[in-house]
Amino acid sequence: MTTTIDIGSWLKESVCTLSETGDALLSCQLLIAHVLGQPRSWVVAHPEVSLNDTQLEKLCGLREQFAQGRPLPYLLGHWEFHGLDFLVTPDVLIPRPETELLVTTALDWLNHHPGRHCIVDVGTGSGCIAITLAVKNPHIKIAATDLSQPALTVARQNAEKHHIKDKIDFYQADLLPPGRVHFDMICANLPYIPSDKLAALPVSRFEPHFALDGGLDGLAVIRRLLELAPARIMPGGILLLEIENDQKAAAIELAHHIFPGAKTQVISDSAGQPRLLSIQTKEGMQP
């Protein structure tokens, strides 16, 4: 016998079921929108619409996965970043609001340095940094690297989705791409969580470890990139790297050691937490 339930009733039941999760109503509305192929605004405006058995089965399966902790973006298969929509899979990190600081800072720097147009995004993952920069600044050319071939597949799909695949060269590489190209900007959201801290975090259950584990002090991968960077950054170029909020002092010390003549600062995010290491090299500065 077919059971009839409408959107409003399913939402009420699901919010009760997921009462211990944050934003249960919003999450469930997004799940319905995903299964029905409608925008969330349509779901909100049509609580009386009945769900068929196939839709109910899909929704209940997704709700169960969400209750078990699987991140909503992986269930939906996409997520918003800096006003753009990105495909996401468990092969890539979920784009997060704090990383938007890196993009905003990069775009501001590029606007003030119109002659600078050669960029590399290291550890691109979903491609959200490189693609957002390319969409919002049509004059730049970007290289994007990642060790993970599955991640690069997702990044290429996102580049096609946003119609800028000809503006980004993707490389499977350990940090910087091969060759002797020098860059005006090196930006990266590399692994920065200390290994012993990562295991206790919910993010470690579902998101790729290689994109999270920053080694003993959380700076192992960042340190390797900074050691390579002097030979690949143009004089007067800039490095922008996301860090963990308690790494400010260590990150500045590391930057001063490798780039002693540069202007180094850590920029705080909207929550007031240290988030972005900025290293502005001097014009004519020698590595």
C-alpha positions as CSV (number, residue, x, y, z in Angstrom):
1,M,0.0,0.0,0.0
2,T,1.4,3.4,-1.0
3,T,2.0,5.8,1.8
4,T,1.3,9.5,1.1
5,I,3.3,12.2,2.8
6,D,3.7,15.8,1.8
7,I,6.8,18.0,1.9
8,G,5.7,19.8,5.1
9,S,5.1,16.6,7.0
10,W,8.4,15.0,6.0
11,L,10.2,18.2,7.0
12,K,8.5,18.2,10.4
13,E,9.3,14.6,11.0
14,S,12.9,15.0,9.8
15,V,13.7,18.1,11.9
16,C,12.6,16.1,15.0
17,T,14.8,13.2,13.9
18,L,17.8,15.4,13.3
19,S,17.2,17.7,16.3
20,E,20.7,17.4,17.5
21,T,22.3,18.5,14.2
22,G,22.8,22.2,13.3
23,D,20.4,23.8,10.9
24,A,18.3,20.7,10.5
25,L,15.4,22.5,8.7
26,L,17.7,24.1,6.2
27,S,19.6,20.8,5.6
28,C,16.3,18.9,5.0
29,Q,15.0,21.6,2.7
30,L,18.2,21.3,0.6
31,L,17.8,17.5,0.5
32,I,14.3,17.8,-0.8
33,A,15.3,20.4,-3.3
34,H,18.1,18.0,-4.5
35,V,15.8,15.0,-4.8
36,L,13.0,16.9,-6.5
37,G,15.3,18.9,-8.8
38,Q,13.8,22.2,-7.5
39,P,15.3,25.3,-5.9
40,R,15.0,25.5,-2.1
41,S,12.6,28.5,-2.5
42,W,10.2,26.2,-4.3
43,V,10.3,23.7,-1.5
44,V,9.5,26.3,1.1
45,A,6.6,27.6,-1.0
46,H,5.0,24.2,-1.6
47,P,4.7,22.3,1.7
48,E,1.5,20.6,0.5
49,V,3.1,18.8,-2.5
50,S,3.0,15.0,-2.0
51,L,6.2,12.9,-2.2
52,N,6.0,9.6,-4.1
53,D,7.5,6.3,-2.9
54,T,10.7,6.7,-4.9
55,Q,11.3,10.2,-3.6
56,L,10.6,9.2,-0.1
57,E,13.0,6.3,-0.3
58,K,15.8,8.5,-1.6
59,L,15.1,11.2,1.0
60,C,15.1,8.8,3.9
61,G,18.3,7.2,2.7
62,L,20.0,10.7,2.5
63,R,18.5,11.6,5.9
64,E,20.0,8.5,7.5
65,Q,23.5,9.2,6.0
66,F,23.2,12.8,7.2
67,A,22.2,11.6,10.7
68,Q,25.4,9.4,10.7
69,G,27.5,12.5,10.1
70,R,28.1,12.4,6.3
71,P,28.5,16.1,5.3
72,L,25.6,17.6,3.4
73,P,27.7,18.8,0.5
74,Y,28.7,15.2,-0.3
75,L,25.1,14.1,-0.2
76,L,24.1,17.0,-2.5
77,G,27.1,16.6,-4.7
78,H,27.8,20.4,-4.9
79,W,28.4,23.4,-2.6
80,E,28.6,27.1,-2.9
81,F,31.8,29.1,-2.6
82,H,32.3,32.8,-3.1
83,G,28.9,33.0,-4.8
84,L,29.7,30.1,-7.3
85,D,28.4,26.6,-7.2
86,F,31.0,23.8,-7.2
87,L,30.8,20.0,-7.7
88,V,32.2,18.2,-4.7
89,T,32.9,14.5,-4.1
90,P,34.6,12.7,-1.2
91,D,37.8,13.0,-3.3
92,V,38.0,16.7,-2.4
93,L,37.7,18.9,0.6
94,I,34.4,20.8,1.0
95,P,34.8,24.5,0.1
96,R,34.6,26.5,3.3
97,P,33.7,30.1,4.0
98,E,37.1,30.8,5.7
99,T,38.9,30.1,2.5
100,E,37.0,32.9,0.8
101,L,39.4,35.3,2.7
102,L,42.2,33.9,0.5
103,V,40.3,34.6,-2.7
104,T,39.1,38.0,-1.6
105,T,42.7,39.0,-0.7
106,A,44.1,37.6,-3.9
107,L,41.5,39.4,-6.1
108,D,42.2,42.7,-4.2
109,W,46.0,42.3,-4.8
110,L,45.5,41.5,-8.5
111,N,43.3,44.6,-8.9
112,H,46.0,46.7,-7.5
113,H,48.7,45.0,-9.6
114,P,47.1,44.8,-13.1
115,G,50.4,43.8,-14.7
116,R,50.5,40.6,-12.6
117,H,48.7,37.8,-14.2
118,C,50.6,34.5,-13.7
119,I,49.1,32.5,-10.8
120,V,49.5,29.1,-9.3
121,D,47.0,27.4,-7.0
122,V,48.8,24.6,-5.1
123,G,46.7,21.7,-3.9
124,T,43.7,22.8,-5.9
125,G,41.2,20.1,-4.7
126,S,37.8,21.0,-6.2
127,G,39.4,23.9,-8.0
128,C,37.3,26.4,-6.0
129,I,40.2,28.9,-5.5
130,A,41.6,28.8,-9.0
131,I,38.2,28.8,-10.7
132,T,36.8,31.7,-8.6
133,L,39.9,33.8,-9.4
134,A,39.6,33.0,-13.1
135,V,35.9,33.8,-13.2
136,K,36.3,37.1,-11.4
137,N,39.4,38.3,-13.0
138,P,39.4,37.6,-16.8
139,H,43.0,38.8,-17.3
140,I,44.9,36.2,-15.4
141,K,46.3,32.8,-16.4
142,I,46.4,30.1,-13.7
143,A,48.2,26.8,-13.1
144,A,46.5,24.5,-10.6
145,T,48.2,21.4,-9.1
146,D,47.2,18.5,-7.0
147,L,48.7,15.1,-6.1
148,S,45.3,13.4,-6.4
149,Q,44.1,12.5,-9.9
150,P,40.5,12.1,-8.7
151,A,40.6,15.6,-7.3
152,L,41.9,17.0,-10.5
153,T,39.0,15.2,-12.3
154,V,36.6,17.1,-10.1
155,A,38.5,20.4,-10.6
156,R,38.4,20.0,-14.4
157,Q,34.7,19.3,-14.3
158,N,34.2,22.5,-12.3
159,A,36.3,24.5,-14.7
160,E,34.1,23.3,-17.6
161,K,31.0,24.0,-15.5
162,H,32.1,27.6,-15.1
163,H,33.3,27.9,-18.8
164,I,36.9,28.8,-17.9
165,K,38.7,25.5,-18.7
166,D,41.0,27.3,-21.2
167,K,42.2,29.7,-18.5
168,I,43.5,27.0,-16.2
169,D,46.3,24.4,-16.8
170,F,45.9,21.5,-14.4
171,Y,48.9,19.4,-13.3
172,Q,49.2,16.3,-11.2
173,A,52.2,17.4,-9.2
174,D,53.7,17.5,-5.7
175,L,53.2,21.2,-4.9
176,L,54.5,23.3,-7.7
177,P,54.1,22.4,-11.4
178,P,57.1,21.1,-13.4
179,G,59.2,23.5,-15.4
180,R,60.8,26.9,-14.7
181,V,57.8,29.1,-14.9
182,H,57.9,32.0,-12.4
183,F,54.7,33.1,-10.8
184,D,53.4,36.5,-9.7
185,M,51.2,34.8,-7.1
186,I,51.4,31.5,-5.3
187,C,48.3,30.7,-3.3
188,A,47.4,27.5,-1.5
189,N,45.0,25.9,1.0
190,L,47.3,23.1,2.0
191,P,46.9,20.5,4.8
192,Y,47.5,22.3,8.1
193,I,45.9,20.3,10.8
194,P,48.5,18.6,13.1
195,S,48.4,14.8,12.8
196,D,47.6,14.1,16.5
197,K,44.8,16.6,16.4
198,L,43.2,15.5,13.2
199,A,42.0,12.1,14.5
200,A,39.8,13.7,17.0
201,L,38.0,16.0,14.6
202,P,34.7,15.1,12.8
203,V,36.2,16.2,9.5
204,S,38.6,13.3,9.5
205,R,35.7,10.8,9.2
206,F,34.7,11.7,5.7
207,E,37.0,14.2,4.0
208,P,40.3,13.1,2.4
209,H,43.1,12.8,5.0
210,F,45.9,13.7,2.6
211,A,44.2,17.1,2.2
212,L,44.0,17.7,6.0
213,D,47.1,16.1,7.6
214,G,49.8,18.8,8.1
215,G,52.2,16.6,9.9
216,L,53.6,16.9,13.4
217,D,53.2,20.7,13.8
218,G,50.6,21.2,11.0
219,L,53.1,23.1,8.9
220,A,55.0,20.2,7.2
221,V,53.5,20.7,3.7
222,I,53.4,24.5,4.0
223,R,57.1,24.4,5.0
224,R,58.0,22.4,1.9
225,L,56.1,24.8,-0.4
226,L,57.8,27.8,1.2
227,E,61.2,26.2,0.7
228,L,60.5,25.7,-3.0
229,A,58.9,29.1,-3.5
230,P,61.9,31.5,-3.7
231,A,63.0,29.9,-6.9
232,R,59.6,30.2,-8.5
233,I,58.1,33.5,-7.3
234,M,58.7,36.7,-9.3
235,P,60.3,39.7,-7.6
236,G,57.4,41.7,-6.1
237,G,55.1,38.7,-6.1
238,I,53.0,37.5,-3.3
239,L,52.3,34.2,-1.5
240,L,48.9,33.6,0.2
241,L,48.5,30.5,2.3
242,E,45.7,29.4,4.6
243,I,46.8,28.3,8.1
244,E,45.2,27.1,11.3
245,N,44.3,29.8,13.8
246,D,46.9,28.9,16.4
247,Q,49.8,28.8,13.9
248,K,50.3,32.5,13.5
249,A,53.6,32.9,15.4
250,A,55.1,29.7,13.9
251,A,54.0,30.7,10.3
252,I,55.5,34.2,10.6
253,E,58.8,32.8,12.0
254,L,58.9,30.3,9.1
255,A,58.2,33.0,6.5
256,H,60.8,35.4,8.0
257,H,63.4,32.6,7.8
258,I,62.8,31.8,4.1
259,F,61.9,35.3,2.9
260,P,63.8,37.6,5.3
261,G,63.3,40.7,3.2
262,A,59.6,40.3,2.6
263,K,56.6,42.0,4.2
264,T,54.9,39.2,6.1
265,Q,51.6,39.3,7.9
266,V,48.8,37.0,9.0
267,I,45.3,38.3,8.1
268,S,42.3,37.4,10.4
269,D,39.0,36.0,9.1
270,S,35.6,37.4,9.7
271,A,35.5,35.7,13.1
272,G,38.7,37.4,14.1
273,Q,40.8,34.3,13.9
274,P,44.3,34.3,12.3
275,R,43.7,32.6,9.0
276,L,45.9,33.8,6.0
277,L,49.6,34.0,5.8
278,S,50.6,36.8,3.3
279,I,54.2,37.1,2.1
280,Q,54.7,40.1,-0.1
281,T,58.2,39.9,-1.7
282,K,60.1,43.1,-2.7
283,E,60.7,44.3,-6.2
284,G,64.1,43.1,-7.3
285,M,64.3,40.8,-4.3
286,Q,66.7,37.9,-4.8
287,P,65.8,34.4,-3.4
